Amino acid sequence: MENRRIVLAIALVLFVWSGFNMLFPREDKNLEEKQNISETINVKEISSPEIVFAPITDSAPVSVGIIEEKNIKVYSDLFELNFNTSGARLVEAQLFNFKQQNTPDSPFVKIVDVKTAEFGTYGISGGDGFNLPEDIIYTSAVDELSLSNTEKTDLVFQATTPDNTKITKIFTFYPNKYYFDINVFIENFSNTIKRGTIKFSIVNQWDDKKAGDRYSFVGPTSFNGEDLLNNEVEDLKESNKSYGSKILWTAYETKYFTNIVKPFDNSLNSLNIHIKNDAIFNTLISEKTIFEKNKQSSFKYTGYLGPMDMELLKEPGLSFERIIDLGFFDIIAKPLKIALNFFYGYLGNYGFAIVLLTVCIKAIFWPLTQKSYSSMKNMQKLQPQMAKLRAKHGKDKQKLNQEMMALYKENRVNPFGGCLPILVQIPVFFALYQVLLGGIELRHAPFMLWITDLSAADTLISDALGLGFALGPLPVIMGFTMFLQQKMAPTNMDPMQAKIMLFMPVFFTFIFLSFPSGLVVYWLINNLLTIAQQYLINREPA
């Protein structure tokens, strides 16, 4: 039976995959090699958006004495941001469209939440001999800012160092976007020419509780135009990671949210990723710059702070959507993701969208699986004759194979007829697996009855009984349907293979107990459609 073979194939792949991950934890030892390769790739240059230069005053700034740090709040329909004037750094950001838990009274997700400005993100400092303190106190003309829904809005910070270097940092926000621009202007009002670099950092506090599971990555990542360069935190504890100027953007990602920064033009010469004081720093280091007297130098960045949503991440010339990694079968997974969202647009329920997507996939493969089932049914009819040939030529393998092939040819049976549908469907299964496993679309998305979160495991039974592991009706029903379809199908297996296949429903039920409900819904519906197809085949005359 086709479904037995695909189940066995997938089970073996999962078993090998799981064992490999346990024995050899994921390490990307070729990150530096990938970067070196990327240096030789002709990456299409993306021109920076137009920069409006800050006005240059005619005289040196006047000292205003000691300035105390304070917080500046920024509000929009999408988020609330809290900047501290120490370094003009972001210390808190909460997203109004996403809650921490799937409960009505849950607080909103805080994608940035630090106690002090020391760990705030979007800080700048000087390097290579250029004096620019990271914790200098900035001034702002506003204490809070409400963003426009129709026009872009600027938040301006300014500061002056003791040696008369004026820094202007401008955050430009756009209506109903998670994107924003950051323009940094440096003016040298001293009597000497200054030289050095500008360091711009996104910062994320870390503890090991934030680590992702084996199916999702949490940590710093960067994109060089070809590859995602993920840096495991355990590796960063051993040594820093450095990359060259071909990096297009750098980011910190969790399972569902991300903080991305893209440098433009002279703003990037190298990237350094390191851990300091239990915080991860993605530091963009500019080209070496000459800061001439009474002249202005500028550095440009574009940031994104929000959900890992492919449609929201798409923006011409930025490639931020490439942070969504759907695995080896990405080319199949992305169309499936688009189709899932398309169905949701009409149905308004991701659970029913998964059901419809499963039906469509099954319909596409229906002729192939029909051919596979027919082939196996014909093979079953030949079992008595094949048994006689084995008894007659059991010791002469060559003669046995010749007689077997002649038997197949005479009855127009292809012994490999059931293999092709299996090979074709496995990539689709793993592609959809990636789409349903970590897609933010399913986060806190309800289906029906007790399924209130398609991104979480079904725990109805374990919650009621106070069990220490996930257990719910959905994966149990899925396991039963797998057992039922095995019972309905003809078998050409020997007794040992048959026993192994009988164990498969138990094995898969155990695995699916902790899987997101959306993935279990897909597998359950696929099983039910397979049962229906097998029922129709079994009714056909012999």
Disulfide bonds with the S-S distance in Angstrom:
none
